[in-house]
């Protein structure tokens, strides 16, 4: 495996917008938030026109709620449009089909969730339920090279690790099988082996908070403890 966990490839924007479930979720959030902002603004106008002390108080509350809804709508719109940035910011990680759910499959991934200023890797098993995997077999054990976008949630508990992970299969961003094959070869075989050895944990991990389980460093090969990003 390369010393860098970054994997450069050309994102097929049209394909990603059609199948990437993270982008689709952001679009839905934009529509809902924009609709909520319009409704709240209308309610605010009605309350203001009532010209009562209590209506002014409620109007202020509604205005604040409208601002929040607009902020959510704007951030969701930016996320849905900047598809390339999602994959450029992400680090290449291994993922495998580990189980099924009523609408698709559950992926199990191995991700270093440590922050940049932490010396040692903090490896975690992370799951994500997905509906579609273009170009992949939906059978348990199928390799699904992916990227992981790490971010901070409000409920942060550990200053050494990122609390949020977004797992994005490369198959959502490209239809080129050579890109998928190249990513597969770029990932250490030890990482693939570790995932296959832990397939039976998928239900436990998927039910856990943030759908992840930190691995004790003593249970990892030394090669996987070296930071890749």
C-alpha positions in Angstrom: 0.0 0.0 0.0 1.2 3.5 -0.7 2.3 5.7 2.2 -0.5 8.1 1.3 -4.1 7.2 1.9 -5.2 9.7 -0.7 -6.4 8.3 -4.0 -6.7 10.7 -6.9 -9.2 9.9 -9.7 -11.6 11.8 -11.9 -15.1 12.0 -10.3 -17.9 11.4 -12.8 -20.2 14.2 -11.6 -23.3 13.1 -13.5 -22.9 9.5 -12.2 -22.3 10.7 -8.6 -25.3 13.0 -8.6 -27.4 10.1 -9.8 -26.3 7.4 -7.4 -24.4 9.0 -4.5 -26.7 8.6 -1.5 -24.9 11.2 0.6 -25.5 13.8 -2.2 -29.1 12.6 -2.4 -29.6 13.0 1.3 -28.2 16.6 1.2 -30.6 17.4 -1.6 -33.6 16.1 0.4 -32.4 18.1 3.4 -32.2 21.2 1.2 -35.7 20.8 0.0 -37.1 20.2 3.4 -35.2 23.1 5.0 -36.1 25.5 2.3 -39.8 24.6 2.6 -39.6 24.9 6.3 -38.0 28.4 6.0 -40.8 29.5 3.7 -43.5 28.3 6.0 -41.8 29.8 9.1 -41.4 33.2 7.3 -45.1 33.2 6.4 -46.0 32.4 10.1 -43.7 35.2 11.2 -45.5 37.7 8.9 -48.9 36.7 10.3 -47.7 37.0 13.9 -46.2 40.4 13.3 -49.4 41.7 11.7 -51.4 40.5 14.7 -49.8 43.4 16.6 -50.0 41.8 20.1 -47.2 41.6 22.7 -47.3 37.8 22.7 -47.3 37.7 18.9 -44.1 39.8 18.8 -42.4 37.3 21.2 -43.5 34.4 19.1 -42.4 36.3 16.0 -38.9 36.6 17.3 -38.8 32.8 18.0 -40.1 32.1 14.5 -37.5 34.4 12.9 -34.7 32.6 14.7 -36.1 29.3 13.6 -36.3 30.6 10.0 -32.6 31.6 10.2 -31.7 28.1 11.3 -33.7 26.5 8.5 -32.1 28.8 6.0 -28.6 27.9 7.3 -29.4 24.2 7.0 -30.7 24.7 3.5 -27.6 26.6 2.4 -25.1 24.1 3.8 -27.1 21.2 2.4 -27.1 22.9 -1.1 -23.3 23.4 -0.9 -22.8 19.8 0.0 -25.0 18.5 -2.8 -23.2 20.6 -5.4 -19.5 20.1 -4.4 -19.3 16.4 -5.2 -15.6 16.5 -6.2 -14.6 18.1 -2.9 -16.2 15.2 -1.0 -14.0 12.6 -2.7 -10.9 14.9 -2.7 -11.1 15.4 1.0 -11.7 11.8 1.8 -9.0 9.1 2.4 -9.0 5.8 0.7 -10.3 3.0 2.9 -11.2 -0.7 2.5 -14.8 -1.7 2.9 -16.6 -5.0 2.3 -20.2 -6.1 2.0 -20.9 -7.5 5.4 -24.6 -8.0 5.6 -28.0 -7.1 4.2 -30.9 -4.9 5.2 -34.4 -4.5 3.7 -33.3 -1.9 1.1 -29.7 -3.0 0.3 -26.5 -4.0 2.0 -24.4 -3.0 5.0 -20.8 -2.2 4.4 -18.0 -2.8 7.0 -15.0 -0.6 6.7 -11.6 -0.1 8.4 -10.8 3.5 9.0 -8.2 5.5 10.9 -10.2 8.0 12.9 -7.2 9.7 14.6 -6.8 13.5 14.2 -3.7 14.9 12.3 -1.8 15.9 15.5 -2.1 12.4 17.0 1.0 10.2 16.5 -0.6 6.8 16.3 -3.4 5.5 14.2 -6.8 4.9 15.9 -8.3 2.2 13.8 -12.1 1.6 13.9 -14.5 -0.7 12.3 -17.3 1.4 10.8 -20.6 0.4 9.1 -22.9 2.1 6.6 -26.1 0.8 5.1 -26.4 1.6 1.4 -29.0 0.9 -1.2 -27.0 0.7 -4.4 -23.4 -0.4 -5.3 -23.1 0.0 -9.1 -20.5 -2.4 -10.6 -20.3 -4.5 -7.4 -21.8 -7.9 -6.4 -24.0 -7.5 -3.4 -22.6 -10.7 -1.8 -21.0 -10.9 1.6 -17.2 -10.4 1.4 -17.3 -8.3 -1.8 -14.6 -5.7 -1.7 -15.8 -2.2 -2.1 -13.0 0.4 -2.1 -14.2 3.6 -0.6 -13.2 7.0 0.8 -13.9 8.2 4.3 -14.6 11.9 5.0 -13.8 12.6 8.7 -15.5 15.4 10.6 -16.4 16.6 14.0 -19.9 16.1 15.6 -21.3 18.2 18.3 -21.3 15.2 20.7 -17.5 14.9 20.6 -16.2 12.6 23.4 -12.5 12.0 22.5 -10.1 14.8 21.5 -7.8 12.4 19.7 -10.3 11.0 17.2 -12.9 12.4 14.8 -16.4 11.7 16.0 -18.0 11.7 12.6 -17.3 9.5 9.5 -19.0 9.6 6.1 -18.2 6.4 4.1 -18.4 6.9 0.3 -18.0 3.9 -2.0 -15.9 4.8 -5.1 -18.6 3.1 -7.2 -20.8 6.1 -6.4 -18.2 8.5 -8.1 -17.0 6.5 -11.1 -18.1 3.9 -13.6 -14.5 3.1 -14.6 -13.6 -0.5 -13.4 -9.9 0.3 -13.7 -10.3 3.0 -11.0 -12.0 0.6 -8.7 -9.3 -2.1 -9.4 -6.5 0.4 -8.9 -8.0 1.5 -5.5 -8.2 -2.2 -4.5 -4.5 -2.7 -5.2 -3.7 0.5 -3.4 -5.1 -0.9 -0.1 -3.0 -3.1 2.1 -4.0 -6.8 1.9 -3.7 -6.9 5.7 -6.6 -4.4 5.9 -8.8 -6.5 3.6 -8.0 -9.6 5.7 -8.9 -7.9 8.9 -12.3 -6.9 7.6 -13.1 -10.4 6.4 -12.1 -11.8 9.8 -14.6 -9.5 11.5 -17.6 -9.9 9.3 -19.5 -11.5 12.2 -19.3 -8.3 14.2 -21.3 -6.3 11.6 -24.7 -6.4 13.5 -23.0 -5.3 16.8 -21.1 -2.5 15.2 -24.1 -1.3 13.2 -26.1 -1.1 16.4 -23.4 0.9 18.3 -23.2 4.6 18.7 -22.0 6.2 15.4 -22.0 2.7 13.9 -18.3 2.1 14.8 -16.1 0.1 17.1 -12.6 1.2 18.0 -10.0 -1.6 17.8 -7.5 -2.2 20.5 -4.1 -1.4 19.1 -2.8 -4.7 20.5 -5.1 -6.6 18.2 -3.7 -4.9 15.1 -0.7 -5.8 12.9 2.0 -3.2 13.4 1.8 -2.2 9.7 -1.7 -0.9 10.3 -0.8 1.3 13.2 1.3 3.7 11.0 -0.6 6.8 10.1 -1.4 7.1 6.4 -2.7 10.7 6.4 
